[in-house]
């Protein structure tokens, strides 16, 4: 029996191999954790930093509530939802003259350069609210001529003039100067509550009211191309609107089947987790092989379609030449599309195969970790449903931020600015009063002829209105802080729960009652300050990244290579900083849950612990995440394939139940995305469990030595897998450093020394155990061979 016993006791030899390296690393990355006989698992402890940060966090939340109340008292969301005319009143406002006029009409749409100007109300022309858009073409001059024959022409045209204007005989030049009426009206249709030109096609030619050319009231000729240029992109927006209506129609027809698909995803995820509990190794290897085969099938299918399109005329058109199309079938008729699919699948397939070839031992250790995580989750099944609490908290945070942002954006009075067709006008963008503007010298200035006093935006001159941008920025920062705090609370709660499982000597007998609720209460009661501090650091970095994105959009029009280079460098640096802080916060929250120390101390201890075990951590963590990602892809892909065959009527048994859809990919993408998110919610618990167990294992290896007085808390199977992996890596490092392998006689001599040293350790521990008769505190494998007969035999052999 001795050889079997000492085959596992090589863990002492394993510890002796990196002992020198760990001692040397201790000088740089802190000292290893010492044995603490009073440590029994997660510690309930609160530091001064926790109290201070908790108080600051509570004050910020109360201030955020006060900001929402102030914004609610000043803001009016209808100012954001409804378009606003040149008098600062939004169309459709109840209690005003615009109550029955919900659509915005532009006097001269030719002054509008692009659709973004229309949507943002920055078009430099008079804007009026009307009850309906014009449905025929007419000019003010034509109206004056027809007015002599009947009043009906003026009654129709006046509804698009300024309220109160009722002088059809006023000279055209004065009407256009004062902008009492538009110079012409063209057939339009309401879109986003705005009258936009109604383009139609006649014999392949784009027309408006069956015209390609027309004249305004001043007999200035215009063409349809000018309207198209003024309303550039409007056709695409109209198509998008029609597409949106069709999408909503598809959702209305298929929502029951979408719900069924999501329920199937939920059931598949639960079954997958239950199978992980009993057949982790087999299931994960099956997942890897299935993903590899699916990718290979996708590559084969793409190559077949690509070869079939080689003989199809028009399939060699580039994707860039096609542009943005609402019908996705257009892209599937191009060879370039399938080439992109083929290359993407090939790169993914090669990456997975390379990982399996060069990191196969890491994969085996990761599977062992996942098997242990399955046992932990099997004993504490309530952890699988804790992400629902996080989802509710995130929904609350997003709702509060959105409502506060809308009310802040709608706070203030109407501000009017001077707009002039001449860019040299010195009064351009200056504040004005529309009631007294015509009596000022601005409109009569030689450089500002034709200038107008138009509504620009909502604002004010008070201190509150002057600081609205700062309040919006504060709203965004607090929103990021609350979101990151919710995620941190989830991580710390799950870490405390799984730490309770790991540090239990007898599993599951010694696991405390209601470990999830106890961990949640402990995190809220003792560690709110630490979680808030870590979330604040990450939120500041995320806010800086958002500001950089905003600045990049502002500087996009500048042709400056240096500014683009600096912006790219800053974005890259802050992206790396964001990822690093996320990783450090993740491990710091685990240490907070275990030892109850403040955030800074926990982050330092976690960093030093990982650096002291960098050989183990280097690839193992990423490999585990990759295996979980493959599980998510398999679940989402499997449900997606079934949904594809269902919505495309390729399942004969139930094809009559499939609703008639405009776009089958609408419910398909919804089901696939929902399935992935559901699987991600379950597997995020697994990822947190694996990380917690791994850090606890590293602490366990530093504090304990496997003796009766200091036994390991890890299961023997997982310790074998990790120690075997670590021992091979240590041997490889030693061989790489010396450039050669030790000779056979030196290796035999070293093994005899290790065996003799281990025998001495076992003899002393066994003697102490027999003297105290405290067998229950020792591992079961030690109780099997530690007998008085073995002690006597070893003592006689040693004396001889």
N, C-alpha and C positions, 0 to 999 in steps of 0.2 A: 504493500500500500504506500510505502514511502515515496517511490518515484512519482506516483500520481499526486501525492501531496506536495512535493517540491516542484512539480511542474508549474503549479500555480503560485507557489511562494517565490517564484522569480520576480514577483512584483517588487520585492526588496531589491533585487538586482536592477530592476527597471528604475527604481528610485535612485539607486546609487549611480547609474549612468549619468543622468542629468544633474546630479547633486552639485558637482563642481560648477556646471553652467548656471544652475539656479543660485548658487552662492555668489558667483560673480555678477549675475544679473541683479541680485539683491542690492548691490551697492548703487545701482543706477535706477532700479524700478521698485525701490522699497523692500522691506523685509517681509518674508512669508508670514502668513497668519500663524499665531501660536495657538497651542491647544488650550481651550477654555472649558473646564469641566462643567461650568454652569450654563453653557450654551445649549439650548434645547430647540432651537428653531427661530422663527421670526421674532424680533425683539420689539416690544412696545416702548419706544423712547422718543422724546421730543427735545430738540435743541433750541437754542435762542434764535438761530436763523429761521427755523420753522415758524416760530411765533411771530417774528418781525415780518417775514414775507407773507404769512397768512393774514396779518392785519392789513398790510398794503394791498393784498389781493382783494380783501373784503371791501376796502375803501374804494378801490377801482370799480368793483361791481356796482356799488351804490352810486358812484359818480356816473357810471354808464346808464343806470336806470334814470338818474336825474337828467342826463343828456337826452334820453328818449322822451321824457316828459316835456322838456323844453322844446324839442323838435316837434312833438305832437301839437303843442300849443301854438306854434308859429307856422307849421307847414300845412300844405293842402295837396294831397297826392293827385288831385285832379289836374293840377298844373303840369304834372309830368305825363299823365295819361292822355290828356286832350291837347290838340294843337291850339296855339294862341295867335290871335290876330294882331294887327298893328296898334291896337289900343290897349293891349295887355290883357284882354279878356279871352278866356279859352272857349272854343266853340262847344256848344251844348251846355253851357253853364246855366243852371237853373236860377231863376230870379232875375235874369238879365235879358236884354234884347236878343241874345244869342241862344236862348233856351231851345229854340226850334231850328237852329242852324248849326248842325254838328260837323260840317265839312268846311275845310279851309280852301279858299280860292286865291290864286296868285294873279295880280294884274298883268304882269309881263313875265311869263315863264321863260322867255328867251334870256333873261338876265341870270337865270339859274344855271350854273355850270355843270352840276352833277347831282345825283339823287341824295347824297349825304347832306348837301346844303338844304334840300327840301325837308328832309326829316328833322334836321336840327334847327329849322326856322332861321336860317342865316342868309336867305335869298334876298338880295337888295332890291326889293320891290314891295309895293303895298300888298298887304294880305288881309282878306276879309272873310268873315264867316258867312256861309250860304247854306240854304236848305237843300239844294241840289246842284249838281254840276251842269254846265251848259251842254246841250245835246245837238247844237248846230253851229255852223260857222257864220260869223257876222263881224263887221267893223263898226266903229262909232259913226263914221261918215255914212255908211249904208243905212244905219239906224235913223240918222237925221233925215235922210231923203225919204225913207219909208214912213217916218213919223207923220209926215204931211198927209199921207194917205189913210192912216189909222193910228190910234193910240196903243194898239196891242203890241206893236214893235217896241215902243218905249217901255211899256209895262214889263215886258220880258227882259229887256236889256238892263233896266234900272236895278234889278235884284242883284246884279254883280257890281254895282257902284257903291260908293260910300253911303252910309245911312244918312238920310236927310237931304241928299242931293236930288233935286227935282227940277232941273232946268235943261231940257234936251236941246234948247236953242243956243246954249252957250257955245262960243267958238271952240273948235277942236283944239287949237293951240293952247287955249287957256285951260281946257279940261285936262289935257295931257300934262300941262305944267303943274297944275294943282293936284293931279292924280285923283280927280273926282271919279273917273270911270276908266276901265281898261280900254286900250286902243283897239282891241279886238278880242273876241272870244272864240274858242275852238272847241270842238266836241271832246269831252273829257269823261273820265270815269273815276269814282272815288276809290282811292287806295291809301291805306293807313290814315283815313279821314282827311285826305287831301286830293284835290282835283288834279289829275295828271292826264296828259294827252292820250286819246284813244287811237292807237295806231291799228291800221288794218292793211291787208294785202290785196291788191287788185292786179291780176295777171302777173304775179311775181314782183310787183312794185309796191313798196311801203307808201301808204297814203293816209291822209287825215281828211275825213268827209269827202272821200273820193278825189281829193286834190293833192297834187304834188308841189304846186307853187301857189302863193297867195300874197296879198298886199294888206298892210295895216291901214289905219286911219290917215296916216301921212303919206300914203301911196308908196311906202318903202317895200320893195319886193322881198319875200322870204320864201324859203323852201322847206320841205319836210325834213331834209337833212339837218337844218338848223334846230328844229324841234327835237330831233333825235339826239343831237349833240347837247342841247340844253338839258334834256332828260336822259342823259347817258346812264345806261344801266337799269332804266325803269322797266324795260321789257323783261329783263332778268328778274327784277323784283316781282313783277306781275306773275311770271312763271313760278317763282318761288311761292307766291301766295296760293296759286292754284294747286301747286304741289302740296303745300301745307294743308289745304282743304281735303285733298285726296288722302293724305296721311291720316288726318283725323277721322275721315270716313272709314279707312282701313282699321283703325283702332276700335271704332265703334262696332265693326262687324266681327272682329277677331279677339276682343278682349277676354272672352271666356276661354278661348284656346290658349291665349298668352298666359292666363292665370293657371291653367292646367299644366302648361310647360314649366312654369316656375315651381309649382308644387312637385312636379316630377324631379326637378333639379334639387329641391329640398330633400326629397326622399332618397335620391341617389347619393347626395352628400352624406346623409345619415348612415346609409348602408355602407358607404366607403369607409366612414370612420369606425363603424362596428367591425368591419373586416380588418381594418388596421389593428384593432385590439387583439385579434387572434392570429392573423396571418400577415403581419406587417412586411416581412421580408418577401414573401411570395407576391403579395399585392403590389408592392413598390416596384419590384422587378417586372411584373406584368405591366404596370403603368409605363415604365420606361420603354419596354419593348413595343407596347401598343402605340405610343407616341412616335417612335421611330418608324414603325410600319405605316402609320397614318401619313407621316411626312413623305415617306417613299411613295405611297399611293398618290399623294397630291402632286409630287414631281412627275410621276408617270402620266397622270391625267393632264397636267399642263403641257407636257411634251406632245401628247396625242392631239390635243386641241390646236396647239401651235402648228403642228404638221398639217392638220386639216385646213387651217386658214391660209396656208401658203398658196393654195390654188384659188382662193376667194378674191375677186377683184375689190380693191379699196381697203383691204385689210392691212396694207403697209403704211397707212397714215399714222403719223406720230401722235402721241397723246396730247402734246402741247398744241398741235394744230387743231385738234378737236375742241379744246377749251372745256369750260364747265358746262356739263349737260345734266339735266334733271333725270333723264332716262339712263339708268346704269347699263342697260343692254347695249348702248352704243359703244362703251368701253370694252365690253366682252367680245366685240367683233373685230378688235384690233390685235394684231400679233404682238405688238409691243407690251400690251397689258399682260399677256400670258408669259412673256419673257421675264417681266418684273416678278410675277408670281413664282416662276420657276427658280429664279436666282435667290429670292428670299427664302423659299423652302429649302433650297440646296445649302445655303449658308447655315440655316438653323439645324439641318440634319448633320452637317459636318461638325458643328459645334458640340452637339450632343454626343456624337460618336467619339470625338476627341476627348471629351470629359470622361466617357466610359473607359477609354483605353488608358489614359494617363492618370486618372483619379479614381481608379476602381476600388482601391483600399479605402479612400475617403468615403466612397459611396457605401461601402459595407458598414463603416462606423456610423455614418449618418442614418442608415437603416436601423442599426442597433439603438441609436438615440430616439428615433421615431417609435420604435417598439416600446421603449421605456416610457415615452410620452403617452403612448396609447394606454399603457397600464395606469398611469397617473390620471388621465382624463376618464378612464373607465371607472375609477374609484370616486371621481368628483365630476359627474356628468353635468352638473349645473353650470360649469364653466363654459360649456358650448353655447349657452343662451345669454351669456353676459354681453356679447356684442350688441344685442338688442337695446340694452340700456345706453350704450355708447351712441348708437344710432339715434335714439330719442334725444340725447343731449346735443348731438350735432345738429339735429333738425331744429331744436330750440335756438341754438346759437345762430344758425343761418337765418331763421325767421326774424330774430331780433335785429340782426345786422341789416337785413334787407329793408325792414320797415323803417328803421332809424335813418338809413341812407335815403330812402324816398322822401321822408318828411324833411330831412335836412336840405335835400335838393329842391324841395318846393317851398322853402322858407324865404320870405322876402316879398318885396313889391316889384312892380313892373319897372324895368330900367330901359330908357330909350337912348339910342345912339344915333349920331349923324352918319348917314351913308351917302356917298357921292360917287357918281360914275367916273369922276376924275380923281386919280390916285394922288394928285398933287394938292388936293384940298387940305388945308391945315386943320380943319375942324373935324376930319374923319375920325370916327369912333369916340368923339367927345359926347358927354351926357347932354341931353336936350329935353325940352318940354314940348310935346306935340301940340298943345293948345296955343302956345305963344311962338311956335317956331316960325310961322309965316311972317310974323311982325319983327323978327330979328334980321340982322344984316348978313346972316350966314347964307340964306337962300339967294340973296342978291349979289353975293360976292362973285367976282369974275372967275375965281378958281373953283368955286363951289356951285356952279350953275347946275340945276337939276338935283341938288342934294335934298334929302328927306330926313325926317325925324321918325325913325321906325323903332318898334319894340325889339330889344336885343335879348334880354334874359331877365330872370327874377333875381333881385338882390336887395341891397339897402345900404344906408350910410351909418347905421348903428354899429356898435362894437360887436354885437352878435353876428350881424351880416358880414362885417369885415373879416371875421375869423371863421367863416363857414368852411373854407378849404382846410383849415387846421382841424376843425371839428370832424370833418369827413375823414381826415387822416387818422385822427384819434379813434374814430369809429372802426376804421379798418384794423388798426393795431389791436384794439381790445377784442375785436372779432377773432383775429388770428390767435390771440392769447387764450381766449376761451376754448377755441377748437383744439389747440395743442394741449391745454389742460385736461380736456375731456379724454383725449387719447392717452395722456400720461396717467390719468386716473385708472383707465382700463389696464394699462401695462403694469402699474404698481399693484393693482388688485389681483390680477392673475399671477404675477410673480410671487406675491405673498402666499397665495393659495397653493401653488405648486412647490414652493419652498417648505410649506408645512408638510406636504407629502414626502419630500426628499428627506428631511431631517427626522422623520418618524423612524424609530428603531425597528419596530415591527409593523409591517405594512400588510393590511390596512388597519390593524387593531389600534395603533397609536396615533392615527390621523385624528386631529381634533374635530369635534362636532361642528357642523356648518362652517367649513373652512373658507368658503367663498364670502359669506356674509361677514365672518370675522375679519378677513383680510380687507374687505371694503370698508368696514367700520374703522379698522386700524389706519388705513390710508387716509380717510377723511379726517379722523380725529388727531392723528399725530403728524402726518406728512403732507398736509395741504400746502404749507409754505414751501417745502422742497419741490413739490410738483409744480407749483406756480412759478418758482424761480427758474427751473429748467425750461418750462414752457415759454417764459418771457424771453430768454436768450434766443431760443429758436424763432420766436415770433419777430424779434427785431431783425434777424437775418432775412427772414421771408419778406418783411416789409421793405428792406433795402433792395431785394431782388425785384419786387414789384415796381419800386421807384426807378430802377435801372431799365426795366421794360418800358415804362412810360417815357423816360428820357430817350430811349432808342426810337420810339415812335415819333417823338418830336424832332429828332435829328435825322430821320430817315431821308428827308429831302436834301440834306446837305451833302455835297460831293467832297467829303474830307476823309481821306484814307486814315489819317492819324486818329481822328475821333472814332471812326469805326473800329480801328484796332484796339484802342483803349477800352471802348465799350465791350468788345468781345472778351478782352482779358478780364475785365471786372466781372462780367457775367460768369465766366468760367471759374474764377476764384470764389465768388460767392456761392456758386453751385456746389463746388467741392466743400466749402465751409458748411453749407447746409447739410450735405450728406454726412460729414464728420460729426456735426453736433447731434444729428438724429441718432447716429450709432452710439455716441457716448451717452446721450440721454437715456437711450434704451437700456444700456447696461447699468447706468447709474440708478435708474429706478428699481432695478433688480436688487442692487446692494442696499438701497433705501428700504425696500420691503424686508430684507433679511436682517440687517443690523440696526435699522432705525436711526441712522446717522443723517446729518444734513446733506444737502445736494452736493456741495463742493467736496466734502470728505468722501462721499460715496462715489462721485465721479473719479476722484483721484485713486481710490482703492480699486475701482473697477478697471481703470486704465493700467495700473501697475500689475494687477492680477493677470490681465490679458497679455501684457508684455512679458511677464515671467513665464507664460505658457504659450508664447507666440507660435511654437512648432505645432501645437495642437489646434490653435485657433485659426491659423493662416488660411486654410482652405475649407476646413470642416464646416464652418458656419455658412459659407456661401453654397456649399454643396447641398446642405440640408434645405436651405431656402429654394434651391433649384428643384429638388425633388418635390417639395410642396407645390411649386409652381407647375410642374408637370401634372400633378394631381388635379389642380384647378383647370388646366388646359384640357385634360382628358374628360372631366365632367362637363365643362362648357362645350367642348367639341362634340362629345357624344350626344348631348341633348340637342345641339345645333344641327347635327346630321339628321337626327330624327325629325326635327322641326322642318328642315329643308325638304325632306321627302314628303312630309305631310302637306305643307302649304303649296308645294308644286304638284300635288295630286299624283304622286308616284307610288302611293300605297293603295292598291285596288280595293282593299276591304272597306276603307273609310273615306274614299275619295269623294263620295257624295255629300259628306258632312263638311267638307272644306268650303268656307265662304268665298264668294267672288271678290277678289281684291284688285286694287289698282297696282299696288307694288307689294309683291310677296315678301320682299326683304324687310318691310317695316315690322311685321310681327317676328320675323326671323331674327333680326338684329336685337329686338327687344328681349326675346327669349334667351339668346346667347349672352347678352350683356347681363341680364338678371341672373342667369345661371352662374356666370363667373363671379358676380358679386356675392351671391349666396355661398358659393364654395370658398370664396376669399374670407367671408366672415367666420366660417368654421375653421379653416386652416390657419387663420391668424392666431387662434387659440393654440393650435399645435406649435406654431413657430415660437410663441411666447413660452410654451412649456419646455420646448427643446432648449432654448437659450437659458432659461432659469435652471433646468437640471444640469446643464453643462457648467455654468458658473458655480453652482453648488458642488459639483464634482471637483472642480479645481480647488475650491476652498476645503473640501473634505480631504483631498490628497495632501494639502499643506498642514492641516491641523491634526490629522490622525495618521496612524501607521498600521492599522489593521490588527492591533493587539487586543487583548481582552479589556484593558483599561481604556484604549482609544480605538474602538472598532470603526471600520468604514460604514457609512450609511448607504452607500450605493449597492445596488444588486450585483452579485458576482458575475452575471453574464455580461452586463454593460461594462463593468470594470475590466474584464478580460479583453473585450473588443477594443476599448480605448487604450489600455496599456500595451496591447500587442501592436497597435498602430503607432503609439508613441515610441516603443522600443525600436522598431524598424527605422523610424525617422532619425532617432538618435544615432543608430549604427551608421546610417547613410551619412549623417553630418560628420561623424568621426572619421569615416573612411575618406570623405571628400577633403577633410582638413589635413590628414596625413598623406593622402595620395596613394595609400596602399592598405591592404587588409592585413590584420595581425596574423602571424604564423599560427599553425595549428597547435603547437605545444604551448604557446603563450595563451591562446584562447582556452585550452584545457586547464592550464594552471589557474587562470582567472576564474573559471567556472568552479574548480575545486575550492578556491578561496571563498567564493560567494556561497557555495553549498555549506562549507564548514561554519561560516559566519551565521548563516540562517539557522543551522542546527543549534548553535549556542543561543540565539535569540529565542528559538522555539522552546528550548529546554528551560530557560529562565522564566518565560511566560507561563509555560505549563506547570512548573513547580509552584509559582505564585497562585495560579488558578486552583491547583489541588489543595494548597494550604487554606485558601479562602473559601473553597467549595462554592464559588460564585459562577456556576456554569451558565446560568441564564443570561449573564451579561456578555458572554463570548459568542462568536459566530458558530453556527452549527457545524461547519466543516472542521473547526478546531476541536469541538467536543468529541468528534468521532475517533480521533487518534490520540488525544491527550488522556492517557490512562497511566496508573501507577506502574504498570509493567513496562510501558515505553520509557518512562523516566528512569527506572532501574536499569534497563538495558542500555540506554544511552550513557548513564553514569559509569557503568562497568566498562563499556567500550572506550570511554574517554580516559578512564584511569589506566586502561591497558595501553 
